[in-house]
Amino acid sequence: MPVRPASGPRPPGRVVAAVAVFLALACLPLAQPPAFFESFLYLVFLWVALATSWTILSGYSGYFSFGHGAFFGVGVYTTATLVTAGEMPFLATLPLAGLASLLLGVGIGAVVFRVRRLRGELFALLTLAITFVLATIALNTPIDGGPGVFLSGVSMPRLYATPASTLYLMALLVAALALAIAWQLQYSRVGRALFAIADDEDVAEVMGVPTFSYKLRAIGISAGLAGVAGGMHALFVTYVTVSETFSITVPLYVVLMSVMGGMRRWYGPALGAIVVTALTYAFVGGEWALAGRALIGLTLILVILFLPQGFAGSIGAWRARWQPRAARSGAQLTPHGLSPSEAPATAQAEAAVARPSILSLNPPAAAASSSGALHAAEAPFLRCEAIHMAFKGVKALDGVSLEVHSGEILGLVGPNGSGKSTLVNVISGLLQPTAGQVLLDGEDLALLPAHRAARAGIARTYQIPRPFARLSVLENVALPAMFGGLQLAPAAALERAREALDFVGLLDRAADLPATLNLHQRKFLELARALAIRPRVVLLDEVLAGLTPAEIDSAIAMVRSIRDAGTTILFIEHNMRAVLALTDRLVVLNQGRVIAHGRPADVVREPQVIEAYLGTAAC
Amino acid sequence: MPSATLLAQSVLSGVFSGALYALMGLGISLAWGLLRVINLAHFAFVFLAGYLVYQCIGVSGWSPTLVVLLALPLFFVAGVALQWLFARFSVDEFGSLLVTFGLTIMIESLIQWIWTADVRRMETPLSTWSVKLGPIYVPVAESILLLVTLAVVVAAWAWLRHTYVGKALRASAQNPVIAAAFGVSHRRLAFLLSGVAAATGALAGVFVAVGSPISPSQMFGSLGVVLAAVILGGLGNPLGLLAASILIGIAEALTMALTAPSWAPLVSFSLLIFILVLRPDRV
């Protein structure tokens, strides 16, 4: 059985089916259905568009917004103002409505996404507050002024004979646009990046994802779509008021629909939107409307308690259960990865992927250099120059300078609190030093965001493994391959990830979630993620901590084979046996300063090292 | 420019509305800070209590003391039940926000169904009674509210600071595992705190009904202001909450006096936005 070529993520059959469904729905008004049916479907499509647009930001990236009413409302009022006061043709206002919301979204994001703590419930409250601020402004300025805006005199574009059919077709188009974008995003690099951001934003950044700009894209797309939907809805309601437009209904419904349908799949919110709209429509009028509202509140509670993954999550789990065992043994992806038909690689396919030689993991030039007799003659290619790092007056690093030579294993040791992990965070770009330079081939990376370090070829592991919890092992490794130095396309990144997993011996666990791995395997998963970018230098932060002696032996062998393949390693470790066995040179940190460096055997004999690191009893 | 008397009157009414915000926000602040539960349904509890007070005192003419004595235990039980739900399904912080959002919608629908969406007003001798101090009118009902709020807030502060229950709760909030290792039963304390929080909500509901006309739509109107005060004051910090509430109340009242009443929401929501963006560590 052939391995699927590394090509486009979507099988063409699905695209054909989607286009066919769209055309059939677009032709529906020709059959002259009753008008109420068209307006019911209009509402379904409106909510599909709104819920899907919400999910692109909140479901994918995990930034839960209660402010969708703001984006929707800006669209409503942009169109309402332009068609009445500006006397513009209605269709021309829709792109402007989208643009106005997009700008609002990007503006909010540009401020809010710089504040690291503003996630989760705080982001939700913030966006809700923005909605109320906008509502107050609209109410007190000529945008609305209080009495509301009438659009009854506005001429309806004639896409179909009746206004109801025309609105139906427009809503269908907007919903299809939203779904197409959500679908496209889910299987693209952007989608992968957003899912990673939702799981662990710092790690995503360190793996090379420019998180800030990706979040801006997500909020811009999400807000823009909501704005277009809002502009369209202004014509549907014909009488626009602040209290209706900026009400709590829009955020409540989109959250409910998306949570119910499943927020990490493109089709989830649409499922939720259909169910909720049908439920509400069934309860129109008088007391029943209230019962319907109460029922929606109850549904939200029940979904959170009993179906946290939503309908789409249940469908995904059901499909995974019923797929034949053989088809899953290869590299099955979780549903946020490539589409399921892309993934299955059978046992034969797995065998067909030739076990890559270790050398193939690295650029030929680097590999060649490792065959040279020694590395001491090499010019330093990574240099830390006088790095200072202070946390509110506490000096974690006090003028640390060190050089890493190409192809060597440089050991970095020191007692707890000596600044080792801080130094790793500075070199990998997660922390910006108070002063000093991190020079890679002469380029200073110290003040650049972490993803730039990853792109330049610096990879790191975490002392306590931090896998993306909701991505499969394979996807965890594919992410850095997509965004680190190599910048691979998704399909190529998966190939690369399989190689890296094979190298660390985890290929048979590719389809599993990281939670199912033991500590030893998670540490190797960290290694595979670092290797996936073909790094020029790997920072190994206490990879051996917590492992059994037997596991340590296999890890030492693994580190050695990584070096033998030509990758430079900065090896941070407490285990002196491993340090002496592996390192070419050794640097000792104490209280944020380098107190010794040189050949490992010499360094460990120096009196101040023995005193600071090994203690007085050591000999 | 309005006269000094008008401004002084505004500041005073700002202090009173701030006191109400603090009483409404206390339960939210305690549950959020110490239990990591964001209870939006607290607003629904406040208004449900308000409507029950309106029904029992205003319509049926029961004794106010009796109603308060009945309402507090009733809402205590409701708070315990809610916490049981969160514990039973191990709902996280964000899940609690969504669940209580759903619950708020349900209670709002119930209120609308029983009492309709129209504004209801409870006539008591207190509602119009005020004392003139120099040029300024001091309404009696609001003064009682201010005193009750002060008493409750100080009691909550002392309870958290000086009793075993308070210390154990704060320890659990900081590190539940270590606290449990030292023998703190978080589960029981959480039930107690959630019940007390809901009871303070019922107390706030009494003043919501007595002080002004009441309608279901006000539920979401007060949400932003109170959450702003809760966050500004520091989660789980009763004294900070009181200070923040009164500050916001005065700022709102002055905005109303100097511009138009419809601009008032801008103050609290802008404040909330600024706090979140500039001082997210407070939460």
Contacts between the chains, C-beta under 8 A, distances in Angstrom:
chain1	res1	chain2	res2	distance
A	64	B	94	6.7
A	111	B	277	6.2
A	112	B	277	6.5
A	115	B	276	7.9
A	115	B	277	5.9
A	115	B	280	5.5
A	117	B	280	3.7
A	117	B	281	6.5
A	117	B	283	7.5
A	118	B	276	6.3
A	118	B	277	7.1
A	118	B	280	5.4
A	120	B	93	7.1
A	120	B	94	5.6
A	121	B	38	5.6
A	121	B	93	6.0
A	121	B	94	5.6
A	121	B	97	5.5
A	122	B	276	5.7
A	122	B	280	6.2
A	122	B	283	5.9
A	124	B	94	7.8
A	124	B	97	6.7
A	125	B	227	6.0
A	125	B	231	7.6
A	125	B	272	7.0
A	125	B	276	6.8
A	126	B	272	7.5
A	126	B	273	6.1
A	126	B	276	4.7
A	126	B	277	7.4
A	128	B	224	7.3
A	129	B	224	5.8
A	129	B	228	7.5
A	129	B	269	4.4
A	129	B	270	7.9
A	129	B	272	4.5
A	129	B	273	5.1
A	129	B	276	7.6
A	130	B	269	7.7
A	130	B	273	6.5
A	132	B	224	5.3
A	132	B	265	5.6
A	132	B	269	4.6
A	133	B	265	7.7
A	133	B	266	6.0
A	133	B	269	4.7
A	133	B	270	6.0
A	133	B	273	7.0
A	135	B	265	7.7
A	136	B	262	7.1
A	136	B	263	6.5
A	136	B	265	4.7
A	136	B	266	4.7
A	136	B	269	7.3
A	137	B	266	7.3
A	139	B	262	5.8
A	140	B	260	6.8
A	140	B	262	5.5
A	140	B	263	5.7
A	146	B	262	7.7
A	248	B	220	5.4
A	252	B	101	6.9
A	252	B	105	6.8
A	255	B	98	6.9
A	255	B	101	7.8
A	256	B	102	7.9
A	259	B	98	6.7
A	287	B	113	6.5
A	290	B	109	4.7
A	290	B	112	5.6
A	290	B	113	5.0
A	291	B	109	7.3
A	291	B	113	7.9
A	293	B	105	6.2
A	293	B	108	7.7
A	293	B	109	4.7
A	294	B	105	7.0
A	294	B	106	4.8
A	294	B	109	3.8
A	294	B	110	6.8
A	294	B	113	8.0
A	296	B	102	7.8
A	296	B	105	6.6
A	297	B	101	7.8
A	297	B	102	4.2
A	297	B	103	6.6
A	297	B	104	7.3
A	297	B	105	3.3
A	297	B	106	3.9
A	297	B	109	6.9
A	298	B	102	6.6
A	298	B	106	5.9
A	299	B	102	7.5
A	300	B	98	6.2
A	300	B	99	7.4
A	300	B	101	6.7
A	300	B	102	3.5
A	300	B	105	7.5
A	301	B	99	5.1
A	301	B	102	4.1
A	301	B	103	6.4
A	301	B	106	7.9
A	304	B	91	7.0
A	304	B	95	5.2
A	304	B	98	5.1
A	304	B	99	5.2
A	304	B	102	7.5
A	305	B	85	7.8
A	305	B	89	4.7
A	305	B	91	7.2
A	305	B	99	7.1
A	308	B	95	7.6
